[in-house]
Amino acid sequence: MKIIILGAGQVGSSVAENLVNEANDITVVDTDANRLALLQDRLDIRTIEGEASHPQVLERAGAEDADMILAVTNSDEINMVACQVAYTLFHTPTKIARVRSVEYLAYPKLFNQEALPVDVLISPEQLVTDHIQRLIELPGALQVLDFADGKVQLVAVRAYHGGPLVGHALSTLREHMPKVDTRVAAIFRHGTPIPPHGDTVIEVNDEVFFIAARKDIRAVMAELRNIDEKVKRVIIAGGGNIGKRLAKALEQRCRVKLIDHNRERTEAIAAELKKTMVLFGDAADEELLLDENIENTGVFCALTNDDEANILSAMLAKRLGARKVMALINRSSYVDLMQSGTIDIVISPQQAMIGSLLAHVRRGDVVAVHSLRRGAAEAIEAVAHGDRESSKVVGHAIEEITLPHGTTIAAIVRDDTVLIAHHDTVINSGDHVILFLVDKKYVPDVEKLFQVGINFL
């Protein structure tokens, strides 16, 4: 696939790095020559220096025969105009734009082929806010991923000493919960994937990915670890777009405090939010955190624009007694460094956004993609089409399907019914099939499985 990425910042660079490893033809456009040179030194890509919305620049980048324009510059306006130019002059099939401003997002009618021809709108701030909100709703989860419009969830938890299933084989899960259908999709032990078979024994500190209908998630979590109490108190460090959105989403059911070092911003947020207590100060100020009862706080979220400030304030909050701390970190090197350390959950905006983009890059009818394990693993929701003659999956039982190494069919959603996958489950046309890949290099093989033969077409 020929893809033009407009913007070589954190997001554009991360997306380029992910997509170039999948045999895509990538061109990156930016006004910063030094940034482009650094990117080209690391990746096998083309780079074009220039303003992303200018027709001549897009033409030089190859927009005439591009399959996709991905506009992720720091300017909403440039991103939208670039999509308009790509549509009007070059008839680019797929146009994706990052739009951050709530003032634009509040008017979805703006974005259609007759107005602003943006096929897919992506708001990283909203994606991260939704991600954090799901983690707070399920205390103890490391990741919570929605499939089939939220009917099914894939959840990652760390197995703790004392969990009913710890020290026992996976086959005993059905004995513990005869009325709940679930499947363990993957296990990571010391960072290494362990194939989940019936005789696989769960050990303390294993990172376990399981899938179940949304209503059954808490019951399955209780088998792997002691369920944490529902979060009642949250402290948010940073009153930017993410911090403010998260406070607004949580303030109806949690006691929320928001700390920001900008006085004008705190005053504006205090006027906008109804129940959130907004504080002017430094979130890394030990005295301030103690005054605000950090030791009784369920979750501390460090969401400023400064990676170092987020890391330090989260580590301090943890030392002072916060039950769980999360930190927003942009630099990938910091993400790897902080993972599994003092900070309970490291949130990468790039990884949250890449999953949304990959659904539009994948071949076949792919509805959702979630990038996992810092981009190494992937969970995919694909729709099966065809019949037994034209498809490698339709009409076949799961045990008959040759899956790539480390790939698991975890669940199937048929209409409104959630079916946890078993060896004799037969896939029908129209089924939404949810797969887990411990190694994303096998994505092309999965794509081929879900492509129908030419006879069907």
Order of alpha helices (4+ residues) and beta strands (2+ residues): beta-alpha-beta-alpha-beta-alpha-beta-alpha-beta-alpha-beta-alpha-beta-beta-alpha-beta-beta-beta-alpha-beta-alpha-beta-alpha-beta-alpha-beta-alpha-beta-alpha-beta-alpha-beta-beta-beta-beta-beta-alpha
